[in-house]
Amino acid sequence: MCRNIKTLFNFDPPASSEEIESAARQYVRKLSGYNKPSRVNEVVFEAAVTEIARLSRDLLSNLQTGAEPRNRETELAKARLRNANRFG
């Protein structure tokens, strides 16, 4: 999985539309190999981002868990620690 796509499920507050669209855009970029598509591919690229964001919102709203919601600051601290251990 692309390291730039973050887990968005089970956070309090829930993932914002911007976070979901950003993850969808990163996914389409990774899948297509384009960071910024050419003009001829721009419409289909943006349509894919929109559709994946829609499906992602649907997925996130329908997933269920009994676990406590995650705290963004705690998860960020864990990620920083992992990066420090990995990269020194």
Secondary structure per residue as TSV (DSSP state, phi and psi in degrees):
chain	resnum	aa	ss	phi	psi
A	1	M	-	360.0	147.2
A	2	C	-	-64.5	130.5
A	3	R	T	-66.5	-21.8
A	4	N	T	-81.0	-12.8
A	5	I	S	-88.4	119.6
A	6	K	-	-96.4	153.9
A	7	T	-	-65.7	132.2
A	8	L	-	-116.8	-5.3
A	9	F	S	-87.6	143.3
A	10	N	S	66.2	47.7
A	11	F	B	-113.4	151.0
A	12	D	S	-122.3	111.7
A	13	P	S	-74.4	159.9
A	14	P	-	-60.3	162.4
A	15	A	-	-57.8	139.3
A	16	S	-	-81.5	165.2
A	17	S	H	-60.2	-35.9
A	18	E	H	-65.1	-41.5
A	19	E	H	-64.9	-41.4
A	20	I	H	-66.5	-44.6
A	21	E	H	-65.0	-38.1
A	22	S	H	-62.0	-42.8
A	23	A	H	-65.3	-40.5
A	24	A	H	-63.5	-43.2
A	25	R	H	-62.6	-42.9
A	26	Q	H	-63.0	-40.2
A	27	Y	H	-62.6	-46.8
A	28	V	H	-65.0	-39.0
A	29	R	H	-59.7	-46.5
A	30	K	H	-64.4	-45.6
A	31	L	H	-65.5	-42.6
A	32	S	H	-84.1	-24.3
A	33	G	-	84.8	3.1
A	34	Y	-	-102.5	130.7
A	35	N	S	-81.4	-43.4
A	36	K	S	-136.1	117.6
A	37	P	-	-70.8	157.0
A	38	S	-	-67.2	165.8
A	39	R	H	-57.8	-37.4
A	40	V	H	-68.1	-27.1
A	41	N	H	-101.5	-3.8
A	42	E	H	-60.7	-42.6
A	43	V	H	-64.1	-47.2
A	44	V	H	-69.2	-35.0
A	45	F	H	-61.8	-50.6
A	46	E	H	-66.2	-35.1
A	47	A	H	-64.1	-38.8
A	48	A	H	-65.9	-43.1
A	49	V	H	-59.7	-45.6
A	50	T	H	-62.2	-44.8
A	51	E	H	-67.8	-42.5
A	52	I	H	-67.6	-37.9
A	53	A	H	-62.8	-42.3
A	54	R	H	-62.0	-46.6
A	55	L	H	-64.5	-36.6
A	56	S	H	-66.9	-42.8
A	57	R	H	-60.4	-42.3
A	58	D	H	-62.7	-45.7
A	59	L	H	-59.5	-51.3
A	60	L	H	-62.5	-35.0
A	61	S	H	-76.8	-19.1
A	62	N	H	-103.4	-12.9
A	63	L	-	-67.9	147.6
A	64	Q	-	-127.4	147.5
A	65	T	-	-152.8	153.7
A	66	G	-	-97.7	-4.9
A	67	A	S	-73.5	153.1
A	68	E	-	-66.3	145.2
A	69	P	-	-59.6	145.4
A	70	R	B	-78.4	153.9
A	71	N	-	-100.9	127.0
A	72	R	H	-61.4	-39.6
A	73	E	H	-67.5	-39.4
A	74	T	H	-64.9	-43.9
A	75	E	H	-64.8	-37.4
A	76	L	H	-64.9	-41.8
A	77	A	H	-63.5	-41.1
A	78	K	H	-61.7	-42.7
A	79	A	H	-64.2	-41.1
A	80	R	H	-63.1	-40.5
A	81	L	H	-64.0	-43.8
A	82	R	H	-60.3	-42.5
A	83	N	H	-65.3	-40.6
A	84	A	H	-63.2	-42.4
A	85	N	H	-67.3	-35.8
A	86	R	H	-76.5	-43.9
A	87	F	H	-106.7	-8.1
A	88	G	-	83.0	360.0
